Amino acid sequence: MDIPQERKLVTEVPGPRSREWFARREKAVPKGVANIHPIVTARASGAIVEDVDGNRLIDFATGIAVLNVGHTAPEVVAAVQKQAELDTHTCFHVTANEPYIELAERLNALAPGDFEKRTMFANSGAEAVENAVKIARKATGRQAIVTFDHAFHGRTLLAMSLTAKVMPYKQGMGPFAPEIYRLPFAYAYRWPSGPQRCAEEALAYAKDEIHKHIGEENVAAVILEPIQGEGGFIVPAPGFVAGLAELCAEHGILFIADEIQSGMGRAGRWFAIEDEGVVPDLVTSAKSLGGGMPLSAVTGRADVMDAVHVGGLGGTYGGNPVAAAAALAVLDLIERDGLLERSRTVGEMVMGRFREMLAKHEVIGGVRGRGAMCAVELVRDRATKEPADAETTAIVKGCLEKGLIVLSAGTYGNVVRLLPPLMIDEGLLAEGLDIFEDAVAAAI
């Protein structure tokens, strides 16, 4: 789908046809299924979403980090079409398919660690997390799982139990899975004694809590997002992740890196954990892995992955050949077009503008990011750091009205995160950042 890579507004946003569709949506879809933006997509290409009214919007959301290679990348579309003509589904457990095996080989080679690996596939990030925990428990013979404040790991029962934020993800949906223990994350911007002491104190607290209240010998795994996603694109204070990994290695605890949002080049590497100098025992992938097709993966040490008995892992649709073929095309595109380096270039542009905005707009309390995974945290007062949640909502709405799609995030609803496709034209990126800054200024 070749859509001109330019913003174009022909009606107000949302337009009349989007409003008509939303009137139908209200009668057909439950209220619990949220819509961040009240528009309906007709088609999309590259970094542009065209709605049913003909408005072309710059996309800094990419389906929540699903389209690192852009909307309807021709190579991904061609791979899907070709595989759909060959075989749409037999279930890997009934008869295997070539794309599943080839993709497993590719991920085994790309994942951190100079050791033999195995990969299994599922359909969603939450499923990948649940399987990683199952594998860790089976491999260690232990039950306890350590997770962190501000974490998001999914919406199914176990993944929801690992997720930190109650509203809207968990409210009224308990009881939750047992043997889940939550510790503070090294959130430097909001650490009580300041960012300089954040990593040291957070790590000391984690070690003490694990020793006193759980027992190292009872912990199967520590799971964390190397850069927290829904929690507000929180980049952990330097040294925190490495210290946790050392603790895990010392006590036979498996280290799970949840790379569902941060992986596949989003943070400038295949996996964000690479910048921490840490090799995880297990890593989860999803979102941009499938280039828009539903697919997730768990990749890990062969001895750990093979600890599960035959039949203990899997699912009807996991590793669907069409989705796996799309993922192979995604990996080829990232390699061919140098999108890891491009991610870092995009991130430098975004963070440069963010730092300029920080100097001009008091409502911006802090900026952070790595690669093309960047965010601003909005506050009403820089001294008290009171979250500016209403202002954040206004900024997101103001951007949409001017033809830019952005997302909010954060435990306090006061973070705006930008997730442009890695292949975005620099002029279009700059135009989107101009719209964003205008929305910030208007919301003060």
N, C-alpha and C positions, 0 to 999 in steps of 0.2 A: 504494500500500500504506500504509494508515493505521495505524501502530503507535504506541501511547502513548509519548510522549517521557519515559520514566522508566526508571530502572534497576530490574531485578527479577531476583532469583536464586531459582530453584526447586530446583536441584540444586547439587552442588559443580561447580566449573569446572576442567577439562573434565568434562562429565556423561557418563552411561553411553552415550547414543546417539552422542555425538561420539567416544567411545573405540571404539565399534563401527565407525563409519565409518573411523577411522584404522587399524583392523586391516585393513579392506578396502583402504585406500589403500596400505598397505605392500606389498601383493601386486600392485598395479596400476600404481603410479607409482614412478619411480626415486628413489632416496635423494637424488640431486643436486638434485632439485626441493624446495627447503626449505619448511618451514612454521614461521613464527615462533610462532604460537599454535595449540595442539592442539585447536581447536574447529572445528565445521562450521556455516556460516551457513545458516539456513533462509530468512530474509527480512530486509530492512533498510529503514529509512525515517528520513529526517532525520539525527539524530545517534545513532540506536539501531540496533544489530545484534542480531537475535534468533537464537540458535543452535537446533540441532535438538532440544535438550532443553527449549526454552522459556525459557531464560535471556535476559534483555534486558541488553545491555552498552552502556555509553557508549563511543562510538567517537572516540578522539583519534588515529586513524591514517588514516582515510578512504581505505583502499586505497592507501596511500603517496601521499597528496596528490592523489588522483584526484577526490575528491568535495567540492570547495569549496562547491558548492551543495547538498550533502547527498545522502544515499542516495535513490534513486528519486524525485527531484523530480518532481512531477506534470506540470509543463510539459515536462520532458525525456522522460518516459515517453510523453506524448501525441504529441510530435514523432516519436519512434521508431515508435510504432504507426501514425501517419498515413503516414509515408514507407515503412514496410514494406508497407503495402497498395498503394502506388503503384509502387515499384521498389526492389528490394533490391540489385541489382547488374547492371551491363552492362559494367563496366570503363571508366573515364573515357577511356582511349585508343581505345576502340572507338566508344562514343557518350557524349558528355559528359552531365553531369547538373546540374540547377539548383542544388542545395545546395552542390556543390563551388565553383561560380563565385561564388555569393553569399557563402559563407564566406570565400573568398579576398579578396573586396572588403572585408568587415568587418575582417579581420586587417590588410590593407594600411592601412586607416584608423586602426586602434588602435595599431599598432606605432610605436615612437619614430621621429622623423625627418620633416622637412618636405620630402619628395622623393617621386618616384614609386616605387612598390614593386610587387613581385610575390610571390605565395605559391604553393607547391606542397605537396601532402599525401602522407603516408605512414602507416604503421600504428603505429609505436612510437617512443619517444624515441630509441632507438639508431639507428633508420633516419633520423630527422631529422638527427641528428648526422652520420651517414655522408654524407648528401646535402649537408649544409652544407659539409663538407670537400671533397667532389667539386666543388661549385660554386666554392669558393674557389680550388682548384687550377686549375680550368679558366679562371677569370676572370683570374687573375694569371700563369699560366704558371709558377708556382713549386711546389715540393713540400713544404717543411718546414712542420710544424704545431707550435706551441708550446702546451703544456698545463701543468697545475700539480699540485703535491703535494696530496694529499687529494681530488683530483677524482674524480667519477663521471660517466661519459658513456655508459654502456651496456655490453652483454655480447656484441655481435657483434664480429667480429675487429678492425675499425678502432676502434670505440667502446671495446672492451676494452683496446686498446693505449693509448688516451687515458686510461682509468681508472687511478687510482694504486694502489689497494689490491690486493695480490696474492691474499691469502686472504680470501674464497673465490672471488673473481671471475676470477682469472687463473692460479691454481696448476696447473701441469702442462698448460697449454693453448696454449703457444707453439709455434713462433715467432710473434712479433707483427709488426704492420705496421711498415714502416720509416719513416724521416723523421719520427719523433715525438720531441720534445724536452721534457723536464719541468723546470720551475723551481719554486722555493719560493713558496707562497702566503702572503699577508700575514695570517697566523694570529696575531693580536695576543696571545692568551692564552698561547701557547707560543713566542713569539718570544724567542730567547736573550738579547737585550739589553733586552728590555722592550717593552711596547706603544707607548710614546711614539715609539720609533725604528723601529717595525715597517714602516710604509708606505715611509718614505724608504730604508731599507736593502734591503727586498725589491725595490723598484723599481730601485735602483742595481744590485743583483745581476742582475736580469733584463736590464737594458740591456747590462751588461758581458758576460753569457753569450751573448746573442743576437749581439752584435758579434764576440766572439772565436771562438765555437764553431759558430755557424750561418751568420752573415752576413745582415744585414738584407735584402739583395736576394734571398735564397733563401727567405724566410719567406712562405708564402701566407697564413697566418692565425694569430692568437692566439685560442684558445677558452677561455672560463672561465664558471663559474657565478657570477653576481653575488652569490648567497649559496650556498655549497656545501651540498649536500643530504646524501648518504650520508656525506660526509666529516665531518659533525658540525654542520651548520647554522652554518658558519663565516661570519661577517660580516667582509668584508675591512677592514683598517685604513683609515680615511678618507684619500683621496688616491691610494691604490694603483691602483684601477681607472681613474681619470681619467688618471693618469700613463701607464698602459699604452696607453690609447686615443690619447693624444698621440703616443706613440712609433709606434704603428701608422700614424697619419695622416701622420707625417713621412716614413715609408719605404714607403708604398704597401702596407702589410700590412692585410689585412681583419680586422676585429674581430667575433668571433662570440660572442654572448651566449646561453649555454645556459640557457633559462628553463623547462626541462621540469618541474622541481619548484617553482620560485619564481614562475612566471607565473600568469596568470588570477586575480589578486587575492590570492594566498596571502600575499604580502609587503606588501600594502596598496596596491599599484598594479597596473595591468594587467600590467606587467613590472617586476621588481625593479631592473633597470638604470636606470630612470627616476630613482631616488633618488640615483644616482651622477652625474647630470648628463651622462651619456654617451649618444651615439646610435650603436648598433652598425650595422655594415654588414649583418649577418645575425643573425636571432634564431630560435631553435628553440622550439617549443611542443609539449606533449603532455599527459599526465596529465589535469588538470582541464579541458582544452579540450573533451574529448568527454563529460564528465559520466558516465563509466563505460563509454563505447563506445571501442574502440581507434581512435585517431586521433592523428596528429602532423603538424606543419607546419614548413616553413622559410619565413620571410618576410624579404625583403631588398630592397636597392636594385635598381631595375629593370635598370640596366646590368649589374650583377653577375649577377643571376638569369638574364638573357637571354644571358649569355655562353656558356651551354651549348647545343650543337647540338640540333636537333630529334631526339627519341628518346633523348637522353642522361639524362633524368630520368623517374622514374615507377615503376610497379609495378602488379600486378594489382588489388590491393584499395585502393590509396591514394586517399583521398577518397571512400570508399564513401558512397553517398547517405544511408544510414540514420545512419551515424556523423556525417556532416556536418550533417544535420538536427538531431541531438542537440546538436552544438556551437553551432549557431545559437540553440537554446533556452537553452543555458548563457549565452551572451553577453547575450541578452535579460534573463535572470534577474539577472545581475550588475548590469546597468544599472538595471533596474526597481526592485530591492530595495536599491540603494545598498550593494552588498556590498564595494566597495573601502573605503569609510568604515567599514563594519562590521568588516572585517578588522583595521583599525587599532584599533578599540574592543576587539575580542576580544584582540588582542595586548597592549593596555595592561592589561587585567585579568590576563592570564597573567603578564606580566612583573612586575606589582605583587606577585603572590603569589610569584613566583620570587625576587624581591629579599628578601621576608620570610623565605623558606626559607633563602636564602644566609646571612642573619644568624643563623639558628638551628641549621643543620646543617653541621658541619664537612666532611662528605663531599661537599658541593657546593662545587666549586672556583670555578665561574664560571657566569654565566647570560648568555644573548645571544638576540637575535632581532630581527626587523623584521616589522611587521604580525602576522598570525597564524601566523608561522613561528618558533617559539620552542624553546629547548633549554636543558638544564642539563648541565654537564660535571662528572663525578664523579671525585674523587681520594681517595687514601688519606691523603695529606699535602698540605696547601695550600702548603707551602714547596717540596717536591720535585716536586709535581704528578704523582706516580705515579698512573697511571690505575687507577680502581677498576672493572675490568671485571666481576669476579665479583659485586660489589655491584649493578652496573647490571643484570645478568641477573636477580638476585634481585628488584630493584624491578619490572622488567617482569613477572615471574611473579607477584609479589604483587599488582600492579594487576589482572591478569587474574582472579585468584582472587576479587577483590572486585567484579568487574564493570566494569572499565575496560580498554580496549584502547589500549596505547601502543607505541611503537617505540623500539628502541635505534638508535644510529648511531655514526659516528666511526671514524677510522683505528684507534684503540686500543680500540674497543668500549665506551667509557665515557661515552657521551652518550645521554641520553633526549630525544627530540624529540616535541613535541606538534603535531598537525595536526588540530585540531577543525574540523568544517564551519563555514563562516563564518556560517551562519544559526542556529547553536546557541543554545538558550535560556540566558540568563545563570545561571539557577538550576542547570541541568544542568551548565554549565561549572564553576561553583563546586563542585558536588558531586564532579565528576571531579578537580578540583584538590585537594580534601580527601583523596580516596582516594590520589592520587599522593603527597601529603605523608606520609600514614600509612605508605605503602610505603617511602618514603625513611627514615623514622624506624625502621621495623622492620628495615631492611637494614643498619643501622650496627652 
